[in-house]
Amino acid sequence: MKITSVKGTNDYLPNEVEIRDYLQERILSVYKENGFEHIITPAIEDIENLDKSDGGENLNLIFKIMKRGDKLDKALASGVTAANENELADMGLRYDLTLPLSRYYANNKDKLTLPMKCIQIDRVYRAERPQKGRLREFIQCDIDIIGSESTDSEIELILTTTKALDAIGLKNYKVKLNDRRLLRAVLQSFGFAENDLDSVCITFDKMDKIGLMGVVEELTEKGFEKDAVDNFEKFLSEGDFTLESLKSRLEDKTPAESLEHIIDTVNELTVNAFELVFDLSLVRGQGYYTGTVFEVESIDFKGAVAGGGRYDHLIGKFLNEDIPAVGFSIGFERIFGILMNNGISIEQRADKIAVVYEDGQLKDAVKAADALRAQGKIASLYIKPKKLGKFLNKLEERGYDGFLNVGVSEEVSMFEK
């Protein structure tokens, strides 16, 4: 039997779980204070829902669950082989929280009011190749607004998400914005065909990793029209990506004006507390995004810590009518890793006291522990081991603040900080 967790998953020690709980509670508290309501959806979804969700490259990372019993026997008897895995699977683990939310709304819409403002903080699963920063099981912290086409929703999500990041101690960041409609219009103006836009966007999304020439080479390898690629290269090399310049070259100025309104309003409400910038190269990987997309980048630690966007057509896949929706997700594992590496401390945590006692002193120990709990402290009972000093050192390493030695002292001995 293997004692290690499956690759891409983690075991967490009690002191780590305490910090994870604290971070999630702070995020949840901010979300609730801003009027969002907590919901829960299953980790398992119908495989058809997952496959048809426009999840971009995540569709290749679905953990599929095989049919069971008679259903599996019939599938195998019909000649289906493992090579055609979709015929052998009827369910899968969710790869994000947006698809389950869309199904949830479609199933419960008669009991809900619009706009619906909801919270999901839960595990999701992707069949990644395990490496640093990429897990197969991880936590996402989502807020979504369903039922509103107004850019007020984007503004509210940005304000609430940045408040949550501030609350857990992640201060130095910038928020990047783009609009899928604007990007697609820009690409078409260079001569790319409409049915090629998704592929072009996937390449353009790699700009910060492979650079301008890398983007041009990949677009050329994909076989796009040379004139379109040349026009795009010229545009990128000139580097004039301001909203004002883009507005001047596009007939439909609505997406650019929408972004300007979001940026101006957020800056005014936050008094420019953080940098909020337009980034034409911001694409986001999910295919279901239809308009605004956004991302929070940590300046100190280089990389995205939150992201999201508008997905006005995804719920319509369940209801045959489009319901506007937009969401913002905090990448919990990335932030947990950053804060752990930089010595996060839990604010105003109750003192953790070990109550150690000799065998036969349980009643006195319980009374002493209850007295400490009445003072707002956390008290744990331990029968005194033979090597008390070594035991106390271990407790101190695990985050205990002191100990009470029943029958020896009536005062708590605090560990030196």
HELIX and SHEET records of a PDB file:
HELIX    1   1 PRO A   14  GLU A   33  1                                  20    
HELIX    2   2 ILE A   47  ASP A   51  1                                   5    
HELIX    3   3 GLY A   56  LEU A   61  5                                   6    
HELIX    4   4 GLY A   69  ALA A   77  1                                   9    
HELIX    5   5 GLU A   85  GLU A   87  5                                   3    
HELIX    6   6 THR A   98  ASN A  108  1                                  11    
HELIX    7   7 LYS A  109  LYS A  111  5                                   3    
HELIX    8   8 ASP A  152  ALA A  167  1                                  16    
HELIX    9   9 ARG A  180  SER A  189  1                                  10    
HELIX   10  10 GLU A  194  ASP A  196  5                                   3    
HELIX   11  11 LEU A  197  PHE A  204  1                                   8    
HELIX   12  12 MET A  207  GLU A  221  1                                  15    
HELIX   13  13 LYS A  226  GLU A  238  1                                  13    
HELIX   14  14 LEU A  243  ARG A  249  1                                   7    
HELIX   15  15 THR A  254  THR A  270  1                                  17    
HELIX   16  16 GLY A  316  LEU A  319  1                                   4    
HELIX   17  17 PHE A  332  ASN A  341  1                                  10    
HELIX   18  18 LEU A  362  ALA A  374  1                                  13    
HELIX   19  19 LEU A  388  GLU A  397  1                                  10    
SHEET    1   A 8 GLU A  37  HIS A  38  0                                        
SHEET    2   A 8 MET A 116  TYR A 125  1                                        
SHEET    3   A 8 GLU A 137  ILE A 146 -1                                        
SHEET    4   A 8 ALA A 325  GLY A 331 -1                                        
SHEET    5   A 8 GLY A 303  ARG A 310 -1                                        
SHEET    6   A 8 THR A 292  SER A 298 -1                                        
SHEET    7   A 8 TYR A 173  ASP A 179 -1                                        
SHEET    8   A 8 GLU A 275  PHE A 278  1                                        
SHEET    1   B 3 ILE A  44  ASP A  46  0                                        
SHEET    2   B 3 ALA A  89  LEU A  93 -1                                        
SHEET    3   B 3 LYS A  64  MET A  66 -1                                        
SHEET    1   C 4 ILE A 378  ILE A 383  0                                        
SHEET    2   C 4 LYS A 352  TYR A 357  1                                        
SHEET    3   C 4 GLY A 402  ASN A 405  1                                        
SHEET    4   C 4 SER A 413  MET A 414 -1                                        
END                                                                             
